[in-house]
């Protein structure tokens, strides 16, 4: 029986978890827009710009496990999370309407879904980006040891 490195196995599981979150989030985004007919706002498009490449980048880092994938994926996840934070602040009314980027087209504050009183599309995006970011930081700390 071949001896495996359990640390390397855990690193792969962490990276796979990042990929799984990105893939499910991408499929959810496409489901909301193409199946449910929810038109994405400007900020949703920006978040998609940071999310969609993560599916490919993280998958490429899985086979074989490439420790350098973190330096490519982490900036996308952080910028996506910051965009999602801004979108949630806008959605909750903390940022005034006069400085909203969605002055034309679909409103950035349009409520399509609201699960359990707080899970909206912008919040789902934020949670996905934060989970990916936290896992990638964990992976980076494990690799740098």
SELUMMAR-144379 format. One record per atom (N, C-alpha, C, O): residue number from 1; residue in one letter; atom name; x, y, z negated. Coordinates in nm, 2 decimals. Each point is the difference from the previous one (the first is absolute). Layout:
NUM	A	CA	X	Y	Z $
...
END
This chain:
1	X	N	0.08	-0.12	0.00 $
1	X	CA	-0.08	0.12	0.00 $
1	X	C	0.09	0.12	0.00 $
1	X	O	0.10	0.01	-0.08 $
2	X	N	-0.13	0.09	0.16 $
2	X	CA	0.08	0.12	0.02 $
2	X	C	-0.03	0.09	-0.12 $
2	X	O	-0.11	0.02	-0.05 $
3	X	N	0.22	0.04	0.00 $
3	X	CA	-0.01	0.10	-0.11 $
3	X	C	-0.04	0.14	0.06 $
3	X	O	0.07	0.04	0.09 $
4	X	N	-0.17	0.02	-0.15 $
4	X	CA	-0.04	0.13	0.05 $
4	X	C	0.03	0.11	-0.11 $
4	X	O	0.00	-0.03	-0.12 $
5	X	N	0.02	0.15	0.17 $
5	X	CA	0.02	0.11	-0.09 $
5	X	C	-0.13	0.06	-0.04 $
5	X	O	-0.07	0.06	0.08 $
6	X	N	0.03	-0.08	-0.21 $
6	X	CA	-0.13	0.05	-0.05 $
6	X	C	-0.01	0.15	0.01 $
6	X	O	-0.11	0.05	0.02 $
7	X	N	0.22	0.02	-0.04 $
7	X	CA	0.00	0.15	0.02 $
7	X	C	-0.03	0.04	0.14 $
7	X	O	-0.08	0.10	0.02 $
8	X	N	0.13	-0.17	0.07 $
8	X	CA	-0.02	0.03	0.14 $
8	X	C	-0.15	-0.04	0.04 $
8	X	O	-0.06	0.07	0.08 $
9	X	N	0.01	-0.18	-0.14 $
9	X	CA	-0.14	-0.04	0.03 $
9	X	C	-0.09	0.11	-0.06 $
9	X	O	-0.10	0.03	0.07 $
10	X	N	0.13	0.03	-0.18 $
10	X	CA	-0.09	0.10	-0.06 $
10	X	C	0.01	0.13	0.08 $
10	X	O	-0.10	0.06	0.02 $
11	X	N	0.22	-0.03	0.03 $
11	X	CA	0.01	0.12	0.09 $
11	X	C	-0.09	-0.02	0.13 $
11	X	O	-0.06	0.09	0.04 $
12	X	N	0.06	-0.21	0.01 $
12	X	CA	-0.08	-0.03	0.12 $
12	X	C	-0.15	0.01	-0.03 $
12	X	O	-0.07	0.06	0.08 $
13	X	N	0.03	-0.10	-0.20 $
13	X	CA	-0.14	0.01	-0.04 $
13	X	C	-0.04	0.14	-0.02 $
13	X	O	-0.11	0.04	0.04 $
14	X	N	0.20	0.04	-0.09 $
14	X	CA	-0.03	0.15	-0.02 $
14	X	C	-0.02	0.06	0.14 $
14	X	O	-0.09	0.08	0.02 $
15	X	N	0.19	-0.11	0.07 $
15	X	CA	-0.01	0.06	0.13 $
15	X	C	-0.13	-0.05	0.08 $
15	X	O	-0.06	0.08	0.07 $
16	X	N	0.03	-0.21	-0.09 $
16	X	CA	-0.12	-0.05	0.06 $
16	X	C	-0.12	0.07	-0.05 $
16	X	O	-0.10	0.02	0.07 $
17	X	N	0.10	0.00	-0.20 $
17	X	CA	-0.12	0.07	-0.07 $
17	X	C	-0.01	0.14	0.06 $
17	X	O	-0.12	0.05	0.03 $
18	X	N	0.23	0.02	0.00 $
18	X	CA	-0.01	0.13	0.06 $
18	X	C	-0.06	-0.01	0.14 $
18	X	O	-0.09	0.08	0.04 $
19	X	N	0.14	-0.18	0.04 $
19	X	CA	-0.05	-0.02	0.13 $
19	X	C	-0.15	-0.03	0.00 $
19	X	O	-0.08	0.05	0.08 $
20	X	N	0.04	-0.14	-0.18 $
20	X	CA	-0.15	-0.04	-0.01 $
20	X	C	-0.08	0.12	-0.03 $
20	X	O	-0.11	0.02	0.06 $
21	X	N	0.15	0.07	-0.15 $
21	X	CA	-0.08	0.12	-0.03 $
21	X	C	-0.01	0.09	0.12 $
21	X	O	-0.10	0.05	0.03 $
22	X	N	0.21	-0.03	0.04 $
22	X	CA	0.00	0.08	0.12 $
22	X	C	-0.09	-0.06	0.11 $
22	X	O	-0.07	0.08	0.07 $
23	X	N	0.08	-0.21	-0.05 $
23	X	CA	-0.08	-0.07	0.10 $
23	X	C	-0.15	0.01	-0.03 $
23	X	O	-0.08	0.03	0.09 $
24	X	N	0.04	-0.05	-0.21 $
24	X	CA	-0.14	0.00	-0.04 $
24	X	C	-0.05	0.15	0.01 $
24	X	O	-0.11	0.02	0.04 $
25	X	N	0.20	0.07	-0.08 $
25	X	CA	-0.04	0.15	0.01 $
25	X	C	-0.02	0.04	0.14 $
25	X	O	-0.09	0.07	0.03 $
26	X	N	0.18	-0.12	0.06 $
26	X	CA	-0.01	0.03	0.14 $
26	X	C	-0.13	-0.06	0.06 $
26	X	O	-0.08	0.07	0.07 $
27	X	N	0.05	-0.20	-0.10 $
27	X	CA	-0.12	-0.06	0.04 $
27	X	C	-0.13	0.07	-0.05 $
27	X	O	-0.10	0.02	0.07 $
28	X	N	0.11	0.02	-0.20 $
28	X	CA	-0.11	0.08	-0.06 $
28	X	C	-0.02	0.13	0.07 $
28	X	O	-0.12	0.04	0.03 $
29	X	N	0.22	0.03	0.00 $
29	X	CA	-0.01	0.13	0.07 $
29	X	C	-0.06	-0.02	0.14 $
29	X	O	-0.09	0.07	0.04 $
30	X	N	0.14	-0.17	0.03 $
30	X	CA	-0.06	-0.03	0.13 $
30	X	C	-0.15	-0.05	-0.01 $
30	X	O	-0.08	0.04	0.09 $
31	X	N	0.05	-0.11	-0.19 $
31	X	CA	-0.14	-0.05	-0.02 $
31	X	C	-0.09	0.12	-0.02 $
31	X	O	-0.11	0.01	0.05 $
32	X	N	0.16	0.08	-0.14 $
32	X	CA	-0.09	0.12	-0.03 $
32	X	C	-0.02	0.08	0.12 $
32	X	O	-0.11	0.05	0.02 $
33	X	N	0.21	-0.03	0.07 $
33	X	CA	-0.02	0.09	0.11 $
33	X	C	-0.06	-0.07	0.12 $
33	X	O	-0.09	0.06	0.07 $
34	X	N	0.13	-0.19	-0.04 $
34	X	CA	-0.05	-0.06	0.12 $
34	X	C	-0.13	-0.09	-0.02 $
34	X	O	-0.08	-0.01	0.09 $
35	X	N	0.06	-0.04	-0.21 $
35	X	CA	-0.11	-0.09	-0.02 $
35	X	C	-0.11	0.09	-0.07 $
35	X	O	-0.12	-0.01	0.05 $
36	X	N	0.15	0.08	-0.15 $
36	X	CA	-0.10	0.08	-0.08 $
36	X	C	-0.03	0.13	0.07 $
36	X	O	-0.10	0.06	-0.03 $
37	X	N	0.19	-0.02	0.12 $
37	X	CA	-0.02	0.13	0.07 $
37	X	C	0.03	0.12	-0.07 $
37	X	O	-0.05	0.11	0.03 $
38	X	N	0.13	-0.12	-0.14 $
38	X	CA	0.04	0.12	-0.07 $
38	X	C	0.12	0.07	0.07 $
38	X	O	0.11	-0.06	0.01 $
39	X	N	-0.14	0.18	0.03 $
39	X	CA	0.11	0.07	0.08 $
39	X	C	0.10	0.05	-0.10 $
39	X	O	-0.03	0.06	-0.10 $
40	X	N	0.16	-0.08	0.12 $
40	X	CA	0.11	0.04	-0.09 $
40	X	C	0.02	0.15	0.01 $
40	X	O	0.00	0.06	0.11 $
41	X	N	0.03	0.00	-0.22 $
41	X	CA	0.03	0.14	0.00 $
41	X	C	0.15	0.02	0.03 $
41	X	O	0.07	-0.10	0.02 $
42	X	N	-0.02	0.23	-0.02 $
42	X	CA	0.14	0.03	0.03 $
42	X	C	0.09	-0.07	-0.10 $
42	X	O	0.10	-0.06	0.04 $
43	X	N	-0.13	0.07	-0.17 $
43	X	CA	0.08	-0.05	-0.10 $
43	X	C	0.00	-0.16	0.01 $
43	X	O	0.10	-0.06	-0.04 $
44	X	N	-0.21	0.00	0.08 $
44	X	CA	0.00	-0.14	0.01 $
44	X	C	0.09	-0.04	0.12 $
44	X	O	0.07	-0.11	-0.02 $
45	X	N	-0.07	0.18	0.12 $
45	X	CA	0.10	-0.03	0.11 $
45	X	C	0.14	0.01	-0.05 $
45	X	O	0.08	-0.08	0.04 $
46	X	N	-0.05	0.19	-0.11 $
46	X	CA	0.14	0.01	-0.06 $
46	X	C	0.04	-0.12	-0.08 $
46	X	O	0.11	-0.05	0.01 $
47	X	N	-0.21	0.00	-0.10 $
47	X	CA	0.03	-0.11	-0.08 $
47	X	C	0.02	-0.13	0.08 $
47	X	O	0.08	-0.08	-0.03 $
48	X	N	-0.16	0.07	0.14 $
48	X	CA	0.02	-0.11	0.09 $
48	X	C	0.14	0.00	0.07 $
48	X	O	0.06	-0.11	0.02 $
49	X	N	-0.01	0.23	0.01 $
49	X	CA	0.13	0.01	0.06 $
49	X	C	0.11	-0.06	-0.09 $
49	X	O	0.09	-0.05	0.05 $
50	X	N	-0.11	0.07	-0.18 $
50	X	CA	0.10	-0.06	-0.10 $
50	X	C	-0.03	-0.14	-0.03 $
50	X	O	0.09	-0.08	-0.04 $
51	X	N	-0.22	0.03	0.05 $
51	X	CA	-0.03	-0.13	-0.04 $
51	X	C	0.02	-0.11	0.11 $
51	X	O	0.06	-0.10	-0.03 $
52	X	N	-0.10	0.13	0.15 $
52	X	CA	0.01	-0.10	0.11 $
52	X	C	0.14	-0.05	0.02 $
52	X	O	0.01	-0.12	0.02 $
53	X	N	0.09	0.21	-0.01 $
53	X	CA	0.14	-0.06	0.02 $
53	X	C	0.04	-0.09	-0.11 $
53	X	O	0.09	-0.08	0.02 $
54	X	N	-0.14	0.10	-0.14 $
54	X	CA	0.04	-0.08	-0.12 $
54	X	C	-0.03	-0.15	0.03 $
54	X	O	0.08	-0.08	-0.05 $
55	X	N	-0.18	0.05	0.12 $
55	X	CA	-0.04	-0.13	0.02 $
55	X	C	0.11	-0.07	0.09 $
55	X	O	0.04	-0.11	-0.03 $
56	X	N	0.01	0.18	0.12 $
56	X	CA	0.11	-0.05	0.09 $
56	X	C	0.13	0.00	-0.07 $
56	X	O	0.08	-0.10	0.01 $
57	X	N	-0.04	0.21	-0.08 $
57	X	CA	0.13	0.01	-0.06 $
57	X	C	0.01	-0.11	-0.11 $
57	X	O	0.10	-0.07	-0.02 $
58	X	N	-0.20	0.06	-0.07 $
58	X	CA	0.00	-0.10	-0.11 $
58	X	C	0.00	-0.14	0.06 $
58	X	O	0.07	-0.09	-0.06 $
59	X	N	-0.14	0.06	0.16 $
59	X	CA	0.00	-0.13	0.06 $
59	X	C	0.14	-0.04	0.05 $
59	X	O	0.05	-0.11	-0.01 $
60	X	N	0.01	0.21	0.08 $
60	X	CA	0.14	-0.02	0.05 $
60	X	C	0.10	-0.03	-0.11 $
60	X	O	0.10	-0.07	0.02 $
61	X	N	-0.12	0.13	-0.14 $
61	X	CA	0.09	-0.03	-0.11 $
61	X	C	-0.02	-0.13	-0.07 $
61	X	O	0.08	-0.04	-0.08 $
62	X	N	-0.19	-0.03	0.12 $
62	X	CA	-0.03	-0.13	-0.07 $
62	X	C	0.08	-0.12	0.05 $
62	X	O	0.03	-0.09	-0.07 $
63	X	N	-0.01	0.09	0.20 $
63	X	CA	0.06	-0.12	0.07 $
63	X	C	0.12	0.04	0.08 $
63	X	O	-0.01	0.04	0.11 $
64	X	N	0.13	-0.07	-0.16 $
64	X	CA	0.03	-0.03	-0.14 $
64	X	C	-0.01	0.12	-0.09 $
64	X	O	-0.01	0.11	0.05 $
65	X	N	0.02	-0.13	-0.18 $
65	X	CA	-0.01	0.11	-0.09 $
65	X	C	0.11	0.10	0.02 $
65	X	O	0.12	-0.03	-0.01 $
66	X	N	-0.16	0.15	0.05 $
66	X	CA	0.10	0.11	0.02 $
66	X	C	-0.02	0.10	-0.11 $
66	X	O	-0.10	0.07	-0.01 $
67	X	N	0.21	-0.06	-0.07 $
67	X	CA	0.00	0.09	-0.11 $
67	X	C	0.00	0.15	0.04 $
67	X	O	-0.04	0.09	-0.08 $
68	X	N	0.07	-0.06	0.20 $
68	X	CA	0.01	0.14	0.05 $
68	X	C	-0.14	0.05	0.04 $
68	X	O	-0.02	0.12	0.03 $
69	X	N	-0.08	-0.21	-0.03 $
69	X	CA	-0.14	0.05	0.04 $
69	X	C	-0.05	0.10	-0.09 $
69	X	O	-0.08	0.09	0.04 $
70	X	N	0.12	-0.09	-0.17 $
70	X	CA	-0.05	0.10	-0.09 $
70	X	C	0.04	0.14	0.04 $
70	X	O	-0.09	0.09	-0.02 $
71	X	N	0.20	-0.06	0.07 $
71	X	CA	0.04	0.13	0.04 $
71	X	C	-0.08	0.05	0.12 $
71	X	O	-0.01	0.13	0.02 $
72	X	N	-0.05	-0.22	0.06 $
72	X	CA	-0.09	0.05	0.11 $
72	X	C	-0.14	0.01	-0.05 $
72	X	O	-0.07	0.09	0.05 $
73	X	N	0.02	-0.18	-0.13 $
73	X	CA	-0.14	0.00	-0.04 $
73	X	C	-0.03	0.10	-0.11 $
73	X	O	-0.11	0.05	0.00 $
74	X	N	0.20	-0.04	-0.10 $
74	X	CA	-0.03	0.09	-0.12 $
74	X	C	-0.03	0.14	0.04 $
74	X	O	-0.10	0.06	-0.05 $
75	X	N	0.17	0.01	0.14 $
75	X	CA	-0.04	0.14	0.04 $
75	X	C	-0.14	0.00	0.06 $
75	X	O	-0.07	0.10	-0.03 $
76	X	N	0.04	-0.19	0.11 $
76	X	CA	-0.14	0.00	0.06 $
76	X	C	-0.11	-0.02	-0.11 $
76	X	O	-0.10	0.07	0.00 $
77	X	N	0.13	-0.16	-0.10 $
77	X	CA	-0.10	-0.02	-0.10 $
77	X	C	-0.01	0.12	-0.09 $
77	X	O	-0.11	0.04	-0.04 $
78	X	N	0.22	0.03	0.01 $
78	X	CA	0.00	0.12	-0.09 $
78	X	C	-0.07	0.11	0.07 $
78	X	O	-0.09	0.07	-0.06 $
79	X	N	0.12	-0.04	0.18 $
79	X	CA	-0.07	0.11	0.08 $
79	X	C	-0.14	-0.03	0.02 $
79	X	O	-0.09	0.09	-0.01 $
80	X	N	0.05	-0.22	0.03 $
80	X	CA	-0.14	-0.04	0.01 $
80	X	C	-0.07	0.02	-0.13 $
80	X	O	-0.12	0.05	0.00 $
81	X	N	0.19	-0.08	-0.11 $
81	X	CA	-0.07	0.02	-0.13 $
81	X	C	-0.02	0.15	-0.03 $
81	X	O	-0.10	0.04	-0.06 $
82	X	N	0.20	0.04	0.09 $
82	X	CA	-0.01	0.15	-0.02 $
82	X	C	-0.12	0.05	0.09 $
82	X	O	-0.07	0.09	-0.05 $
83	X	N	0.06	-0.13	0.17 $
83	X	CA	-0.11	0.04	0.08 $
83	X	C	-0.14	-0.05	-0.06 $
83	X	O	-0.09	0.08	0.01 $
84	X	N	0.09	-0.20	-0.06 $
84	X	CA	-0.12	-0.05	-0.06 $
84	X	C	-0.03	0.08	-0.13 $
84	X	O	-0.12	0.02	-0.03 $
85	X	N	0.22	0.02	-0.05 $
85	X	CA	-0.03	0.08	-0.12 $
85	X	C	-0.06	0.13	0.05 $
85	X	O	-0.10	0.04	-0.06 $
86	X	N	0.15	0.03	0.16 $
86	X	CA	-0.05	0.12	0.05 $
86	X	C	-0.15	-0.02	0.05 $
86	X	O	-0.09	0.08	-0.03 $
87	X	N	0.07	-0.19	0.10 $
87	X	CA	-0.14	-0.03	0.05 $
87	X	C	-0.09	-0.02	-0.12 $
87	X	O	-0.12	0.05	0.00 $
88	X	N	0.16	-0.12	-0.11 $
88	X	CA	-0.09	-0.02	-0.11 $
88	X	C	-0.02	0.13	-0.08 $
88	X	O	-0.11	0.02	-0.05 $
89	X	N	0.21	0.07	0.04 $
89	X	CA	-0.03	0.13	-0.06 $
89	X	C	-0.10	0.08	0.08 $
89	X	O	-0.08	0.07	-0.06 $
90	X	N	0.10	-0.08	0.19 $
90	X	CA	-0.10	0.07	0.09 $
90	X	C	-0.14	-0.06	-0.01 $
90	X	O	-0.10	0.08	-0.01 $
91	X	N	0.10	-0.21	0.01 $
91	X	CA	-0.13	-0.07	-0.01 $
91	X	C	-0.07	0.03	-0.14 $
91	X	O	-0.13	0.01	0.00 $
92	X	N	0.20	0.00	-0.10 $
92	X	CA	-0.06	0.03	-0.13 $
92	X	C	-0.03	0.15	-0.03 $
92	X	O	-0.06	0.03	-0.10 $
93	X	N	0.10	0.05	0.20 $
93	X	CA	-0.03	0.15	-0.02 $
93	X	C	0.10	0.08	-0.07 $
93	X	O	-0.03	0.11	-0.03 $
94	X	N	0.14	-0.17	-0.01 $
94	X	CA	0.10	0.07	-0.07 $
94	X	C	0.07	0.10	0.09 $
94	X	O	0.04	0.11	-0.04 $
95	X	N	-0.02	-0.15	0.17 $
95	X	CA	0.06	0.09	0.10 $
95	X	C	-0.11	0.08	0.07 $
95	X	O	-0.10	-0.07	0.04 $
96	X	N	0.10	0.20	-0.04 $
96	X	CA	-0.11	0.08	0.06 $
96	X	C	-0.02	-0.03	0.15 $
96	X	O	0.10	-0.04	0.07 $
97	X	N	-0.22	0.06	-0.03 $
97	X	CA	-0.04	-0.03	0.14 $
97	X	C	0.08	0.09	0.10 $
97	X	O	0.03	-0.05	0.11 $
98	X	N	0.01	0.17	-0.15 $
98	X	CA	0.06	0.09	0.10 $
98	X	C	0.14	-0.05	0.04 $
98	X	O	0.05	0.05	0.11 $
99	X	N	0.01	-0.14	-0.18 $
99	X	CA	0.14	-0.05	0.04 $
99	X	C	-0.01	-0.15	0.04 $
99	X	O	0.10	-0.07	0.00 $
100	X	N	-0.22	0.03	0.04 $
100	X	CA	-0.01	-0.14	0.05 $
100	X	C	0.04	-0.01	0.14 $
100	X	O	-0.03	0.09	0.08 $
101	X	N	0.10	-0.20	-0.05 $
101	X	CA	0.05	-0.02	0.14 $
101	X	C	-0.11	-0.05	0.09 $
101	X	O	0.02	0.00	0.13 $
102	X	N	-0.13	-0.04	-0.18 $
102	X	CA	-0.11	-0.05	0.08 $
102	X	C	-0.11	0.10	0.03 $
102	X	O	-0.12	-0.02	-0.03 $
103	X	N	0.16	0.13	0.10 $
103	X	CA	-0.09	0.11	0.03 $
103	X	C	-0.08	-0.04	0.12 $
103	X	O	-0.11	0.06	0.02 $
104	X	N	0.16	-0.14	0.07 $
104	X	CA	-0.07	-0.05	0.12 $
104	X	C	-0.01	-0.15	0.00 $
104	X	O	0.08	-0.07	-0.06 $
105	X	N	-0.19	0.02	0.12 $
105	X	CA	-0.02	-0.14	0.00 $
105	X	C	-0.05	-0.06	-0.12 $
105	X	O	-0.08	0.07	-0.07 $
106	X	N	0.12	-0.19	0.03 $
106	X	CA	-0.05	-0.07	-0.11 $
106	X	C	0.05	0.07	-0.13 $
106	X	O	0.12	0.03	-0.01 $
107	X	N	-0.21	-0.01	-0.09 $
107	X	CA	0.04	0.06	-0.12 $
107	X	C	0.08	-0.10	-0.09 $
107	X	O	-0.02	-0.12	0.00 $
108	X	N	0.13	0.17	-0.06 $
108	X	CA	0.08	-0.08	-0.09 $
108	X	C	-0.07	-0.04	-0.13 $
108	X	O	0.05	-0.08	-0.08 $
109	X	N	-0.16	0.14	0.06 $
109	X	CA	-0.07	-0.03	-0.13 $
109	X	C	-0.13	-0.07	0.03 $
109	X	O	-0.09	-0.02	-0.09 $
110	X	N	0.07	-0.03	0.21 $
110	X	CA	-0.12	-0.08	0.03 $
110	X	C	0.00	-0.13	-0.08 $
110	X	O	0.10	-0.08	0.00 $
111	X	N	-0.21	0.05	-0.07 $
111	X	CA	-0.01	-0.12	-0.08 $
111	X	C	-0.06	-0.11	0.08 $
111	X	O	-0.13	0.00	0.02 $
112	X	N	0.21	-0.10	0.02 $
112	X	CA	-0.06	-0.12	0.07 $
112	X	C	-0.03	-0.11	-0.10 $
112	X	O	-0.11	-0.06	0.01 $
113	X	N	0.20	0.03	-0.10 $
113	X	CA	-0.02	-0.10	-0.10 $
113	X	C	0.03	0.06	-0.14 $
113	X	O	0.08	0.09	-0.01 $
114	X	N	-0.14	-0.15	-0.09 $
114	X	CA	0.03	0.03	-0.14 $
114	X	C	-0.03	-0.12	-0.09 $
114	X	O	-0.11	-0.01	-0.04 $
115	X	N	0.21	-0.07	0.02 $
115	X	CA	-0.02	-0.12	-0.08 $
115	X	C	0.03	0.02	-0.14 $
115	X	O	0.11	0.06	-0.03 $
116	X	N	-0.19	-0.10	-0.06 $
116	X	CA	0.02	0.02	-0.14 $
116	X	C	0.01	0.14	-0.05 $
116	X	O	0.06	0.03	-0.11 $
117	X	N	-0.10	0.06	0.19 $
117	X	CA	0.00	0.15	-0.03 $
117	X	C	0.14	0.06	0.01 $
117	X	O	0.01	0.12	-0.02 $
118	X	N	0.09	-0.19	0.07 $
118	X	CA	0.13	0.07	0.02 $
118	X	C	0.08	-0.06	0.12 $
118	X	O	0.10	0.07	0.04 $
119	X	N	-0.13	-0.18	0.01 $
119	X	CA	0.07	-0.06	0.11 $
119	X	C	-0.05	0.05	0.13 $
119	X	O	-0.09	-0.06	0.06 $
120	X	N	0.16	0.16	-0.01 $
120	X	CA	-0.04	0.06	0.13 $
120	X	C	0.11	-0.04	0.10 $
120	X	O	0.10	-0.06	-0.04 $
121	X	N	-0.11	0.09	0.16 $
121	X	CA	0.10	-0.04	0.10 $
121	X	C	0.13	0.07	-0.03 $
121	X	O	0.11	-0.06	0.00 $
122	X	N	-0.11	0.19	-0.03 $
122	X	CA	0.13	0.06	-0.04 $
122	X	C	0.06	-0.06	-0.13 $
122	X	O	0.13	-0.01	-0.01 $
123	X	N	-0.21	-0.03	-0.08 $
123	X	CA	0.06	-0.07	-0.12 $
123	X	C	0.05	-0.14	0.03 $
123	X	O	0.10	-0.04	-0.05 $
124	X	N	-0.16	-0.03	0.14 $
124	X	CA	0.05	-0.13	0.04 $
124	X	C	0.13	0.02	0.07 $
124	X	O	0.09	-0.08	-0.02 $
125	X	N	-0.07	0.18	0.10 $
125	X	CA	0.12	0.03	0.06 $
125	X	C	0.11	0.03	-0.10 $
125	X	O	0.11	-0.05	0.01 $
126	X	N	-0.14	0.13	-0.10 $
126	X	CA	0.09	0.04	-0.11 $
126	X	C	0.05	-0.12	-0.08 $
126	X	O	0.12	-0.02	-0.02 $
127	X	N	-0.22	-0.07	-0.02 $
127	X	CA	0.04	-0.12	-0.07 $
127	X	C	0.09	-0.09	0.08 $
127	X	O	0.09	-0.06	-0.06 $
128	X	N	-0.12	0.05	0.19 $
128	X	CA	0.09	-0.09	0.08 $
128	X	C	0.14	0.06	0.01 $
128	X	O	0.10	-0.08	-0.02 $
129	X	N	-0.09	0.21	0.05 $
129	X	CA	0.13	0.06	0.01 $
129	X	C	0.08	-0.01	-0.13 $
129	X	O	0.12	-0.02	-0.01 $
130	X	N	-0.19	0.04	-0.11 $
130	X	CA	0.07	0.00	-0.13 $
130	X	C	0.04	-0.14	-0.03 $
130	X	O	0.11	-0.02	-0.05 $
131	X	N	-0.19	-0.08	0.08 $
131	X	CA	0.04	-0.14	-0.02 $
131	X	C	0.12	-0.04	0.08 $
131	X	O	0.10	-0.06	-0.05 $
132	X	N	-0.10	0.10	0.18 $
132	X	CA	0.12	-0.03	0.09 $
132	X	C	0.12	0.07	-0.05 $
132	X	O	0.11	-0.06	-0.01 $
133	X	N	-0.12	0.19	-0.03 $
133	X	CA	0.11	0.07	-0.05 $
133	X	C	0.06	-0.06	-0.13 $
133	X	O	0.12	-0.01	-0.01 $
134	X	N	-0.21	-0.02	-0.08 $
134	X	CA	0.04	-0.07	-0.13 $
134	X	C	0.08	-0.13	0.03 $
134	X	O	0.10	-0.03	-0.06 $
135	X	N	-0.16	-0.05	0.15 $
135	X	CA	0.07	-0.13	0.03 $
135	X	C	0.13	0.02	0.07 $
135	X	O	0.10	-0.07	-0.03 $
136	X	N	-0.09	0.17	0.12 $
136	X	CA	0.12	0.02	0.07 $
136	X	C	0.11	0.06	-0.10 $
136	X	O	0.12	-0.04	0.02 $
137	X	N	-0.16	0.12	-0.11 $
137	X	CA	0.10	0.05	-0.10 $
137	X	C	0.04	-0.11	-0.09 $
137	X	O	0.12	-0.01	-0.03 $
138	X	N	-0.21	-0.08	-0.01 $
138	X	CA	0.04	-0.12	-0.07 $
138	X	C	0.10	-0.08	0.07 $
138	X	O	0.10	-0.05	-0.05 $
139	X	N	-0.13	0.03	0.18 $
139	X	CA	0.09	-0.08	0.08 $
139	X	C	0.14	0.06	0.02 $
139	X	O	0.10	-0.06	-0.01 $
140	X	N	-0.10	0.19	0.02 $
140	X	CA	0.12	0.08	0.01 $
140	X	C	0.09	-0.02	-0.12 $
140	X	O	0.12	-0.02	0.00 $
141	X	N	-0.19	0.04	-0.12 $
141	X	CA	0.07	-0.02	-0.13 $
141	X	C	0.06	-0.14	-0.01 $
141	X	O	0.11	-0.02	-0.06 $
142	X	N	-0.19	-0.08	0.10 $
142	X	CA	0.05	-0.14	-0.01 $
142	X	C	0.12	-0.02	0.10 $
142	X	O	0.09	-0.07	-0.04 $
143	X	N	-0.10	0.13	0.15 $
143	X	CA	0.11	-0.02	0.10 $
143	X	C	0.13	0.07	-0.04 $
143	X	O	0.11	-0.05	0.01 $
144	X	N	-0.13	0.17	-0.07 $
144	X	CA	0.12	0.08	-0.04 $
144	X	C	0.07	-0.05	-0.13 $
144	X	O	0.11	0.05	-0.03 $
145	X	N	-0.17	-0.15	-0.03 $
145	X	CA	0.06	-0.06	-0.13 $
145	X	C	0.13	-0.06	0.04 $
145	X	O	0.07	-0.06	-0.09 $
END
